[in-house]
């Protein structure tokens, strides 16, 4: 028999009576528990209602809006498994107890810094025997009837997700929980993220092609504004030409995401971390290495994308035609032009992107996370947009040099090939420092729509694929 005990502080004034437990579908031996009434302060009524709605939403399998006995038992068992995983991740010493230092370290790994007094306050709220440590039973009893707890909420809400796809390579992949890996939910997240990236890149492809044209062709003598660039593309090849090169840009999402995820998981093991969550520095190292491996694997597709975007109408018959043309005229080495600046750009992009995201997250949690760690859609989108923008701004000169090196044979018709350092010197000498930021305006113009479209499509694809958003 399941025995449910609930302890509630009852003030003397401002009390509101309401039903807590319905008797729907109770087994016969529990029919005596027809209803349980409690007295709670009126100001806590809304908090209770939100709490109860979360419980029903988490456990209601038949979607009838009610939580019957079987669903309630299933919810408790499922939630206890999740709590066990969280407890193990917090127990850094593997001694079966959590102390204040372990709480501080776990939050520090997530970018949240608290004092020892704050950590002890958290301990006291769960510590029943006054030892200033929490064992498994104390942790379970305190959290069992809560649909989410602070640290898991921070992980689930704030993980730097691939939904923030702005057409650039995100170097820090998703981290999935042990439960998501065991149930196979991780691949559904990747599929949803890939689909969202494909839609957002397609919608912002005209701005992406304009950026490439401005990076390669714009100069002091040949100024190219946004409206002029669009007019030039439409005159040359019609409206369809605005999406030239988008096909290969979408095709490379799947192999890049898969390789990056697999490499990231292996690198996590190699660097010796046995924790489910990596620290910020470890994530930067593992993410950058995984990104470098993935980029090395699909880099020829990057060259094809640039050549197609710069190509004239009828110059190539398609992706296969472009590949064959480059192979015959320039050899295999042409598919790795600009590889060095591309690899060098990974570190500033990933480092600043991650650092800004973690800083914004930490600032929000310190100021506003009083009742819940859920920041809401707009805060997440704002943080993702800001961090991605800062990362791109830092690595943009390297990205521009990479694009010009990829396009050299197409633009110079097989003339002398300039090295990375030679291109840097040439651009600064002939165009000034601002020349390193050609095409920055359309690149920034696409960030907000790309992030917004990615988020909307990602959420809809998750619902279609049956991914549970907790």
Wavefront OBJ file of the C-alpha trace (Angstrom):
o trace
v 0.000 0.000 0.000
v 1.189 3.507 -0.812
v 1.192 5.883 2.146
v 1.378 9.592 1.343
v 2.377 12.041 4.061
v 2.421 15.811 3.578
v 3.688 18.310 6.145
v 2.437 21.882 5.791
v 3.121 24.931 7.950
v -0.253 26.458 8.932
v -0.270 30.137 9.983
v -3.109 31.453 12.124
v -4.486 34.020 9.682
v -5.413 34.260 5.999
v -6.212 30.586 5.551
v -7.752 29.084 2.445
v -9.218 25.588 2.388
v -9.028 23.485 -0.750
v -8.878 19.837 -1.835
v -5.474 18.352 -2.435
v -6.090 14.688 -3.293
v -8.903 13.408 -5.544
v -10.258 9.893 -5.160
v -10.525 9.094 -8.882
v -9.417 5.535 -9.673
v -8.252 4.771 -6.125
v -7.992 1.050 -5.321
v -10.646 -0.329 -2.987
v -8.337 -0.539 0.025
v -7.739 3.220 -0.178
v -11.379 4.283 -0.556
v -11.313 5.676 2.961
v -8.924 8.362 1.716
v -11.782 9.979 -0.181
v -10.319 13.426 0.107
v -7.709 15.264 2.080
v -8.292 18.904 2.958
v -5.573 21.284 4.064
v -5.377 24.820 5.326
v -2.786 26.937 3.525
v -2.061 30.680 3.572
v -3.907 32.423 0.735
v -0.692 33.906 -0.659
v 0.654 30.364 -1.151
v -2.424 29.137 -3.010
v -1.130 30.145 -6.458
v 2.227 28.490 -5.725
v 0.423 25.284 -4.705
v -1.726 25.351 -7.826
v 1.330 25.668 -10.098
v 3.018 22.830 -8.173
v -0.036 20.577 -8.544
v -0.346 21.331 -12.271
v 3.272 20.287 -12.773
v 2.663 17.010 -10.948
v -0.393 16.200 -13.076
v 1.369 17.217 -16.311
v 4.384 15.053 -15.497
v 2.394 11.946 -14.559
v -0.801 12.120 -16.654
v -0.128 9.433 -19.284
v -3.651 9.177 -20.766
v -4.001 12.992 -20.998
v -7.379 13.074 -19.244
v -6.351 15.908 -16.930
v -6.483 13.623 -13.874
v -3.843 11.662 -12.021
v -5.129 8.209 -11.117
v -3.433 5.860 -8.636
v -1.468 3.870 -11.237
v -0.197 7.053 -12.901
v 0.774 8.489 -9.524
v 2.799 5.393 -8.592
v 4.479 5.435 -12.032
v 5.305 9.124 -11.581
v 6.885 8.512 -8.151
v 9.042 5.653 -9.454
v 10.142 7.586 -12.528
v 10.914 10.702 -10.519
v 12.891 8.716 -7.940
v 15.152 7.404 -10.727
v 15.823 10.977 -11.868
v 16.546 12.056 -8.315
v 19.011 9.176 -7.944
v 20.931 10.343 -11.034
v 21.065 13.919 -9.726
v 22.189 12.734 -6.271
v 25.038 10.731 -7.813
v 26.146 13.699 -9.905
v 26.261 15.903 -6.796
v 28.071 13.310 -4.668
v 31.567 14.146 -5.932
v 33.312 12.077 -3.225
v 31.118 9.009 -3.831
v 30.622 8.571 -0.078
v 26.816 8.566 -0.102
v 26.532 12.062 1.398
v 26.372 15.587 -0.027
v 28.040 18.426 1.870
v 28.152 22.183 1.311
v 31.402 22.038 -0.689
v 29.891 19.553 -3.143
v 26.848 21.780 -3.634
v 29.100 24.788 -4.268
v 31.234 22.826 -6.747
v 28.227 21.483 -8.664
v 26.734 24.938 -9.051
v 30.141 26.370 -9.964
v 30.375 23.829 -12.800
v 27.114 25.289 -14.108
v 28.451 28.829 -13.888
v 26.547 29.728 -10.702
v 28.675 30.945 -7.794
v 27.276 30.911 -4.244
v 28.867 31.471 -0.852
v 29.407 28.739 1.718
v 26.690 30.323 3.885
v 24.219 30.001 1.002
v 25.233 26.381 0.454
v 24.745 25.637 4.165
v 21.305 27.249 4.012
v 20.395 24.844 1.197
v 21.674 21.933 3.299
v 19.694 22.949 6.370
v 16.439 22.932 4.411
v 16.930 19.200 3.696
v 19.004 18.021 6.670
v 16.789 16.176 9.186
v 19.392 14.878 11.667
v 21.580 17.990 12.020
v 24.740 16.450 10.526
v 25.048 19.227 7.878
v 25.218 16.540 5.202
v 22.444 14.990 3.115
v 22.156 11.270 2.546
v 20.045 9.636 -0.161
v 16.927 9.225 1.980
v 16.936 12.892 3.029
v 17.447 14.020 -0.558
v 14.660 11.731 -1.841
v 12.148 12.621 0.879
v 12.650 16.343 0.369
v 12.376 16.331 -3.442
v 10.101 13.399 -4.235
v 6.899 15.404 -4.637
v 8.563 18.206 -6.580
v 8.417 17.816 -10.381
v 11.831 19.468 -10.735
v 14.588 20.689 -8.469
v 16.901 23.671 -8.812
v 20.051 22.005 -10.143
v 18.309 19.698 -12.663
v 16.161 22.656 -13.753
v 19.258 24.731 -14.438
v 20.725 21.896 -16.500
v 17.552 21.290 -18.504
v 16.588 24.895 -19.123
v 20.014 26.396 -19.644
v 22.021 23.853 -21.602
v 23.620 25.538 -24.607
v 21.429 23.932 -27.224
v 21.887 23.529 -30.963
v 18.504 25.185 -31.464
v 20.464 28.444 -31.590
v 21.552 27.808 -35.187
v 22.611 30.918 -37.075
v 24.264 29.121 -39.973
v 27.649 29.017 -38.247
v 29.247 26.021 -36.565
v 28.376 25.839 -32.878
v 31.402 24.311 -31.197
v 29.830 23.229 -27.894
v 27.320 20.406 -28.507
v 24.386 19.464 -26.316
v 25.057 17.471 -23.174
v 22.455 14.787 -22.596
v 21.483 13.220 -19.294
v 21.989 9.509 -18.611
v 18.231 9.044 -18.849
v 18.102 10.666 -22.303
v 20.918 8.417 -23.497
v 19.317 5.264 -22.064
v 15.874 5.995 -23.531
v 17.154 7.099 -26.929
v 15.797 10.626 -26.546
v 19.192 12.108 -27.483
v 18.884 11.245 -31.169
v 15.409 12.798 -31.284
v 16.889 16.000 -29.880
v 19.574 15.893 -32.584
v 17.016 15.273 -35.338
v 14.840 18.125 -34.069
v 17.888 20.403 -33.863
v 18.995 19.426 -37.372
v 15.537 20.051 -38.806
v 15.350 23.416 -37.077
v 18.770 24.357 -38.444
v 17.757 23.351 -41.971
v 14.625 25.516 -41.892
v 16.357 28.538 -40.330
v 19.285 28.374 -42.772
v 16.904 28.125 -45.721
v 14.906 31.126 -44.516
v 18.038 33.261 -44.044
v 19.971 31.919 -47.064
v 19.683 35.180 -49.098
v 21.433 37.097 -46.311
v 24.071 34.371 -46.058
v 24.836 34.501 -49.788
v 24.984 38.305 -49.686
v 27.504 38.050 -46.828
v 29.753 35.747 -48.910
v 29.578 38.084 -51.937
v 30.478 41.094 -49.792
v 33.326 39.222 -48.100
v 34.918 38.352 -51.447
v 34.005 41.169 -53.850
v 33.415 44.295 -51.719
v 36.307 46.752 -51.360
v 36.993 50.491 -51.159
v 36.665 50.788 -54.919
v 33.728 48.386 -55.214
v 31.336 49.270 -52.393
v 28.409 46.886 -52.131
v 25.442 47.856 -49.973
v 22.693 45.480 -48.883
v 20.022 46.669 -51.333
v 22.566 46.882 -54.147
v 23.778 43.384 -53.440
v 20.281 41.914 -53.539
v 19.514 43.804 -56.764
v 22.717 42.498 -58.340
v 21.924 38.875 -57.410
v 18.362 39.105 -58.769
v 19.487 40.766 -62.033
v 22.141 38.105 -62.571
v 20.138 34.976 -61.796
v 16.590 35.830 -60.746
v 14.970 35.316 -57.357
v 16.056 31.641 -57.181
v 19.704 32.727 -57.210
v 19.238 34.140 -53.688
v 19.326 30.543 -52.421
v 22.391 29.447 -54.435
v 24.628 27.309 -52.214
v 21.910 26.679 -49.627
v 21.497 23.001 -50.571
v 25.010 22.030 -49.501
v 24.700 24.268 -46.430
v 21.685 22.216 -45.302
v 23.163 18.843 -46.273
v 26.214 19.323 -44.060
v 24.119 19.760 -40.880
v 23.499 16.032 -40.324
v 27.071 14.687 -40.685
v 28.571 17.621 -38.801
v 26.143 17.274 -35.852
v 26.578 13.478 -35.670
v 30.398 13.591 -35.829
v 30.559 16.438 -33.320
v 28.306 14.617 -30.840
v 30.231 11.338 -31.063
v 33.607 13.089 -30.816
v 32.416 15.154 -27.854
v 31.351 12.043 -25.926
v 34.681 10.310 -26.583
v 36.744 13.379 -25.644
v 34.810 13.694 -22.365
v 35.979 10.177 -21.480
v 39.559 10.831 -22.566
v 39.955 13.962 -20.421
v 38.997 11.852 -17.415
v 35.730 13.443 -16.334
v 33.334 10.942 -14.789
v 30.673 13.547 -14.092
v 27.506 13.941 -16.145
v 28.162 17.679 -16.426
v 31.519 19.146 -17.406
v 32.948 22.353 -16.031
v 33.109 25.432 -18.250
v 36.795 25.019 -19.132
v 36.354 21.294 -19.814
v 33.351 22.020 -22.027
v 35.365 24.591 -23.968
v 38.259 22.176 -24.547
v 36.046 19.190 -25.400
v 33.709 21.281 -27.548
v 36.530 22.944 -29.485
v 38.248 19.614 -30.171
v 34.959 18.000 -31.212
v 34.230 20.966 -33.465
v 37.686 20.727 -35.048
v 37.176 17.011 -35.770
v 33.715 17.602 -37.257
v 34.896 20.576 -39.340
v 37.852 18.576 -40.666
v 35.478 15.830 -41.775
v 32.994 18.038 -43.634
v 35.295 20.899 -44.695
v 35.119 20.090 -48.441
v 31.383 20.822 -48.189
v 32.250 24.288 -46.837
v 34.381 24.957 -49.928
v 31.582 23.736 -52.206
v 29.110 26.046 -50.446
v 31.370 29.082 -51.007
v 32.033 28.260 -54.664
v 28.333 27.689 -55.382
v 27.353 30.933 -53.621
v 29.888 32.887 -55.719
v 29.138 31.066 -58.966
v 27.409 32.662 -61.931
v 24.184 31.337 -63.400
v 24.918 28.192 -65.383
v 28.541 27.945 -64.210
v 27.875 24.711 -62.312
v 25.229 22.066 -62.967
v 24.757 21.495 -59.230
v 26.671 20.192 -56.223
v 28.072 17.196 -58.124
v 29.015 19.393 -61.086
v 30.825 21.866 -58.840
v 32.702 19.053 -57.088
v 33.784 17.547 -60.411
v 34.882 20.928 -61.779
v 37.075 21.729 -58.748
v 38.568 18.227 -58.687
v 39.523 18.321 -62.382
v 40.829 21.905 -62.463
v 42.498 22.226 -59.038
v 42.879 18.782 -57.490
v 41.971 17.465 -54.038
v 43.963 20.133 -52.221
v 41.455 22.789 -53.292
v 38.851 21.283 -50.976
v 40.919 22.355 -47.958
v 41.679 25.947 -48.922
v 41.160 28.205 -45.915
v 41.372 25.250 -43.526
v 43.933 26.892 -41.194
v 41.997 30.140 -40.486
v 38.833 28.069 -40.118
v 40.450 25.941 -37.401
v 41.948 28.993 -35.696
v 38.513 30.619 -35.625
v 37.057 27.786 -33.561
v 38.731 28.840 -30.302
v 37.627 32.514 -30.165
v 34.153 31.657 -31.447
v 33.522 28.785 -29.035
v 35.279 30.461 -26.092
v 33.522 33.822 -26.296
v 30.172 32.279 -27.245
v 30.297 29.975 -24.215
v 31.712 32.615 -21.836
v 29.049 35.209 -22.722
v 26.259 32.632 -22.465
v 27.463 31.438 -19.049
v 27.874 35.038 -17.812
v 24.368 36.025 -18.900
v 22.951 32.838 -17.390
v 24.724 33.394 -14.093
v 23.583 37.027 -13.952
v 19.942 36.071 -14.550
v 20.004 33.258 -11.977
v 21.561 35.485 -9.317
v 19.014 38.282 -9.806
v 15.740 36.640 -10.808
v 15.791 32.881 -9.999
v 13.831 33.039 -6.755
v 11.096 30.428 -7.234
v 12.197 28.680 -10.432
v 15.261 28.341 -12.618
v 13.069 28.536 -15.740
v 14.148 31.735 -17.526
v 11.391 31.696 -20.130
v 11.615 31.681 -23.913
v 12.588 35.305 -24.432
v 15.471 35.208 -21.940
v 16.870 32.051 -23.552
v 16.584 33.537 -27.039
v 18.190 36.792 -25.914
v 21.113 34.980 -24.247
v 21.622 32.713 -27.262
v 21.503 35.643 -29.668
v 23.912 37.783 -27.644
v 26.447 34.999 -27.078
v 26.408 33.887 -30.716
v 26.751 37.469 -31.928
v 29.757 38.127 -29.674
v 31.389 34.870 -30.775
v 30.947 35.730 -34.445
v 32.234 39.267 -33.929
v 35.472 37.931 -32.384
v 36.130 35.327 -35.076
v 34.821 37.256 -38.099
v 38.222 38.368 -39.537
v 39.343 34.727 -39.631
v 36.050 33.721 -41.249
v 36.485 36.418 -43.916
v 40.042 35.311 -44.728
v 38.850 31.692 -44.869
v 36.111 32.599 -47.361
v 38.524 34.562 -49.570
v 40.981 31.662 -49.583
v 38.174 29.239 -50.499
v 37.197 31.530 -53.388
v 40.679 32.326 -54.707
v 40.641 30.024 -57.745
v 37.160 31.189 -58.673
v 37.994 34.891 -58.399
v 41.578 34.947 -59.660
v 41.105 32.338 -62.385
v 43.957 30.154 -61.253
v 46.367 33.018 -60.499
v 48.882 33.079 -57.604
v 47.385 31.801 -54.374
v 47.745 34.046 -51.324
v 48.501 32.579 -47.909
v 46.535 33.377 -44.762
v 49.097 35.878 -43.446
v 49.486 37.371 -46.919
v 45.742 37.908 -47.206
v 45.607 39.571 -43.783
v 48.381 41.991 -44.742
v 46.835 42.674 -48.153
v 43.385 43.439 -46.704
v 44.717 45.722 -43.970
v 47.037 47.529 -46.420
v 44.459 48.082 -49.163
v 41.195 48.339 -47.202
v 42.186 49.132 -43.640
v 41.082 47.294 -40.508
v 37.424 47.701 -41.491
v 38.133 45.513 -44.508
v 38.318 42.527 -42.168
v 34.620 43.039 -41.378
v 33.153 43.164 -44.907
v 29.705 41.558 -44.936
v 29.214 41.943 -41.188
v 25.887 43.802 -41.559
v 23.956 41.006 -43.372
v 25.625 38.485 -41.081
v 24.211 40.230 -38.002
v 20.866 40.851 -39.698
v 20.256 37.115 -39.947
v 21.051 36.297 -36.299
v 17.709 37.231 -34.682
v 15.453 35.659 -37.366
v 17.667 32.549 -37.490
v 17.531 32.028 -33.722
v 13.783 32.710 -33.557
v 12.933 30.405 -36.475
v 15.190 27.678 -35.061
v 13.445 27.833 -31.688
v 9.900 27.659 -33.094
v 10.710 24.789 -35.478
v 12.692 22.948 -32.795
v 9.800 23.024 -30.329
v 7.314 21.803 -32.958
v 9.623 19.019 -34.122
v 10.190 17.905 -30.525
v 6.428 17.602 -30.050
v 6.107 15.647 -33.319
v 8.937 13.272 -32.376
v 7.553 12.744 -28.870
v 10.394 14.453 -27.025
v 9.279 15.327 -23.518
v 10.107 18.890 -22.511
v 10.564 18.912 -18.761
l 1 2 3 4 5 6 7 8 9 10 11 12 13 14 15 16 17 18 19 20 21 22 23 24 25 26 27 28 29 30 31 32 33 34 35 36 37 38 39 40 41 42 43 44 45 46 47 48 49 50 51 52 53 54 55 56 57 58 59 60 61 62 63 64 65 66 67 68 69 70 71 72 73 74 75 76 77 78 79 80 81 82 83 84 85 86 87 88 89 90 91 92 93 94 95 96 97 98 99 100 101 102 103 104 105 106 107 108 109 110 111 112 113 114 115 116 117 118 119 120 121 122 123 124 125 126 127 128 129 130 131 132 133 134 135 136 137 138 139 140 141 142 143 144 145 146 147 148 149 150 151 152 153 154 155 156 157 158 159 160 161 162 163 164 165 166 167 168 169 170 171 172 173 174 175 176 177 178 179 180 181 182 183 184 185 186 187 188 189 190 191 192 193 194 195 196 197 198 199 200 201 202 203 204 205 206 207 208 209 210 211 212 213 214 215 216 217 218 219 220 221 222 223 224 225 226 227 228 229 230 231 232 233 234 235 236 237 238 239 240 241 242 243 244 245 246 247 248 249 250 251 252 253 254 255 256 257 258 259 260 261 262 263 264 265 266 267 268 269 270 271 272 273 274 275 276 277 278 279 280 281 282 283 284 285 286 287 288 289 290 291 292 293 294 295 296 297 298 299 300 301 302 303 304 305 306 307 308 309 310 311 312 313 314 315 316 317 318 319 320 321 322 323 324 325 326 327 328 329 330 331 332 333 334 335 336 337 338 339 340 341 342 343 344 345 346 347 348 349 350 351 352 353 354 355 356 357 358 359 360 361 362 363 364 365 366 367 368 369 370 371 372 373 374 375 376 377 378 379 380 381 382 383 384 385 386 387 388 389 390 391 392 393 394 395 396 397 398 399 400 401 402 403 404 405 406 407 408 409 410 411 412 413 414 415 416 417 418 419 420 421 422 423 424 425 426 427 428 429 430 431 432 433 434 435 436 437 438 439 440 441 442 443 444 445 446 447 448 449 450 451 452 453 454 455 456 457 458 459 460 461 462 463 464 465 466 467 468 469 470
